[in-house]
Amino acid sequence: MCNEVVTVICSLFGWILSAFAAFSCFFLEGKYLDGPFGSSSIGVGFLGISTWRYGTFYSHGSWCMSWESYTLVPEILGVEVRDSTWTAAYAFAVIAFCLGFFAVVFSFCSQKGRGGLAALLFFVTLCQGLSLLVFSSDVVKVFAANGIELGISFGAGCSIAAIIFWFFAAVSAAGVAKNGDGDRDASREELEEPLVANDEAEAA
């Protein structure tokens, strides 16, 4: 019973965190000295780019501007910095979110099929981890070439936390599946013992 509760709670939290990771505008964050507010923070996400006054905790700024309309960093104007690595990372983040939804639904179901749920959760964990490919994309390199070092922001932090929750949910679901197999084997042995005893009695 404990493992079932852990599976439900961890998968639910993992799914919520994966939503913040996939659909945010500040997956990565950097400091821009010549921004519109003086020293500005830049948040780079899959849906767009955000800018706010440095040290103001996401206030006094512009939110979720599309990549095409972003004009606050002149050095990257007209440059398509989102390469195939960035696109793949976004795809894995969305896959983790979508499959994670089904994992949450299945985690509320009965113990049947827990082995399949564990396999699904391990796969979601892998996809969530691959969303961190953004750190090796051209987006990070182009911003770094213009003096903006991008690091972990809210979205990346949520993705890392989601990986942990997905993993614990997968391990917990695997534990439930193993216990279920053990219970079935024990029940089968209990059913077979009287039959074996009867056969031996008849043979005698």
C-alpha positions in Angstrom: 0.0 0.0 0.0 2.8 2.4 0.9 4.5 1.9 -2.5 1.2 2.6 -4.3 0.9 5.9 -2.5 4.5 6.8 -3.3 3.9 6.0 -6.9 0.8 8.2 -7.1 2.3 11.2 -5.3 5.7 11.1 -7.1 4.1 10.7 -10.5 1.7 13.5 -9.9 4.4 15.9 -8.7 6.6 14.8 -11.6 3.9 15.6 -14.1 3.2 19.0 -12.6 6.9 19.9 -12.6 7.3 18.6 -16.2 4.6 21.0 -17.3 6.5 24.0 -15.8 9.7 22.7 -17.6 8.1 22.2 -21.0 5.9 25.3 -21.1 7.9 28.1 -19.6 9.8 31.1 -20.9 12.7 30.8 -18.5 14.2 27.3 -18.7 17.6 28.9 -18.7 18.7 32.2 -17.2 21.5 34.7 -17.7 22.6 38.2 -16.8 22.8 40.9 -19.4 24.6 44.1 -18.3 23.3 46.3 -21.1 19.7 45.4 -20.9 16.6 47.7 -20.9 16.7 47.9 -17.1 20.5 48.3 -16.8 21.6 45.0 -15.4 18.9 42.6 -16.6 18.1 39.0 -16.3 17.2 37.0 -19.4 15.1 33.9 -19.2 15.2 31.6 -22.2 12.5 29.0 -22.6 10.9 26.7 -25.1 8.0 29.1 -25.6 9.9 32.4 -25.7 12.2 34.8 -24.0 11.6 36.9 -20.9 13.6 39.9 -19.5 13.3 41.5 -16.1 15.4 43.7 -13.8 18.3 41.8 -12.3 17.6 40.8 -8.7 13.9 41.6 -8.7 12.7 38.0 -8.8 10.8 38.0 -12.2 9.3 41.4 -11.8 9.6 44.7 -13.8 10.1 43.1 -17.2 8.7 41.7 -20.4 7.3 38.2 -20.3 7.3 35.4 -22.9 8.1 37.3 -26.0 8.3 35.1 -29.0 11.8 34.3 -30.4 10.9 36.1 -33.6 9.8 39.3 -31.9 12.6 39.4 -29.4 14.6 42.7 -29.8 16.3 43.3 -26.5 19.6 41.7 -27.3 20.7 43.3 -30.6 23.5 40.8 -31.1 21.2 37.9 -31.8 18.7 39.8 -34.0 18.0 37.9 -37.1 20.0 34.9 -35.9 18.2 31.5 -35.7 19.8 30.1 -32.6 17.4 27.2 -32.0 19.2 24.3 -33.5 18.2 20.6 -33.8 19.5 19.9 -30.3 17.2 22.6 -28.8 14.3 21.2 -30.9 15.0 17.7 -29.7 15.2 18.8 -26.1 11.8 20.5 -26.5 10.3 17.4 -28.1 11.6 15.2 -25.2 10.1 17.7 -22.7 6.7 17.5 -24.3 6.9 13.7 -24.6 7.6 13.5 -20.9 4.7 15.7 -20.1 2.2 13.8 -22.4 3.3 10.3 -21.4 3.5 11.5 -17.8 -0.2 12.3 -17.9 -1.0 8.7 -18.8 1.4 7.5 -16.1 -0.5 9.6 -13.5 -3.8 8.2 -14.6 -2.5 4.6 -14.6 -1.0 5.1 -11.1 -4.5 5.6 -9.7 -5.6 2.3 -11.2 -5.4 -1.2 -9.6 -2.2 -3.2 -9.1 -2.7 -5.0 -12.4 -0.2 -3.9 -15.0 2.2 -2.3 -12.5 5.1 -3.7 -14.4 4.0 -1.9 -17.5 3.6 1.3 -15.5 7.1 1.0 -14.1 8.5 0.6 -17.6 6.5 3.7 -18.7 7.8 5.7 -15.8 11.4 4.8 -16.5 10.9 5.9 -20.1 9.4 9.2 -19.0 12.4 9.6 -16.7 14.7 9.2 -19.6 12.7 11.7 -21.8 12.7 14.2 -19.0 16.4 13.8 -18.6 17.0 14.3 -22.3 15.2 17.7 -22.1 18.5 18.9 -20.5 20.1 18.6 -23.9 19.4 22.4 -24.1 22.7 22.9 -22.3 24.6 21.6 -25.3 22.6 23.5 -27.9 23.6 26.5 -30.0 21.3 28.7 -27.9 23.7 28.5 -25.0 26.7 29.0 -27.3 25.4 32.0 -29.1 24.4 33.8 -25.9 27.8 32.9 -24.4 29.5 34.4 -27.4 27.7 37.7 -26.7 28.7 37.7 -23.0 25.5 36.1 -21.6 26.2 32.9 -19.7 23.0 30.9 -19.5 22.5 28.6 -16.5 19.8 26.8 -14.6 16.6 28.7 -14.2 13.1 27.9 -13.0 12.3 25.6 -15.9 15.5 23.6 -15.8 15.2 23.3 -12.0 11.7 21.9 -12.4 12.9 19.5 -15.0 15.7 18.2 -12.7 13.2 17.8 -9.8 10.7 16.0 -12.2 13.5 13.5 -13.1 13.9 12.7 -9.4 10.1 12.3 -8.9 9.7 10.2 -12.0 12.5 7.9 -11.0 11.1 7.4 -7.5 7.7 6.7 -9.0 9.2 4.2 -11.4 11.1 2.4 -8.6 8.0 2.4 -6.4 5.8 1.0 -9.2 8.4 -1.7 -9.9 8.3 -2.6 -6.2 4.5 -3.0 -6.3 4.8 -5.2 -9.4 7.4 -7.4 -7.7 5.3 -7.8 -4.6 2.3 -8.6 -6.7 4.2 -11.3 -8.5 5.3 -12.7 -5.2 1.8 -12.8 -3.9 0.5 -14.6 -7.0 3.3 -17.2 -6.7 2.4 -17.8 -3.1 -1.3 -18.1 -3.9 -0.4 -20.6 -6.7 1.7 -22.7 -4.4 -1.1 -22.8 -1.8 -3.6 -24.0 -4.4 -1.1 -26.6 -5.7 -0.3 -28.1 -2.3 -3.8 -29.7 -1.7 -3.7 -31.1 -5.3 -0.3 -32.7 -4.8 -1.4 -34.1 -1.4 -4.5 -35.7 -3.1 -2.4 -37.2 -5.8 0.0 -38.7 -3.3 -2.9 -40.1 -1.3 -4.5 -41.7 -4.4 -1.2 -43.2 -5.4 -0.7 -44.7 -2.0 
